[in-house]
């Protein structure tokens, strides 16, 4: 088991109002799985992702990563956890504008003690011929591929994806999903994907649905569909 989340609660105070966002979330994630986290806006998806990612801390509950209890970590320990164990892909690409595509990916490799081979990864990403291009010279889909490469080159235990296709059109979204699928197969990268796109669940090993701060359902997908064949 890579990830075990147990009875996580989280609330925020806005003015005089307390908002309970997570109300006792429990979930598990096996090594090598693709897990899709679904739910409407306000269901707690991003808050849960931030807690798992060591960006935020829960008010109550515990979570374990590869057998280590992360809740209770100091800021320094959380920083090392994020650096050594995790990588992130967001809806926005956040590329460094004055670095080439290859240099952007290399900036992720510098954070890792055991990075992937960059030239091999560029081929997997389909970006080898664009390695000297600046972000401004790339399409949206190419920029997202670069952002995924920068995350994956760290060789993380867990790749956290927050709406990775949210800013892309249909064709580019399909290409990004196929890329994530191929990375999972080639490198056995465990992935947790937060999305509003219901169709993405079909390529996942596990589907978790949140509603109003609770886990409404968590199920294994016994009829996976290849990313190539997903439509919406």
Buried (B, 14 or more C-beta within 10 A) or exposed (E): EBBBBBBBBBBEEEEEEEEBBBBBBBBBBEEBBBBBBBBEEBBBBBBBBBBBBBBBBBEEBBBBBEEEEBBEBEEEEBEEBBBBBBBBBBBEBEBEEEBBBBBBBBBBBEBBEEBBEBEEBBEBBBBBEBBEBBBEEBEEBBBBBBBBBBBBBBBBBBBBBBBBBBBBEEEBBBBBBBBBBBBBEEBEBBBBBBBEBEBBBBBBBBBBBBBEBBBEEBEEBEEBBEBEEBEE
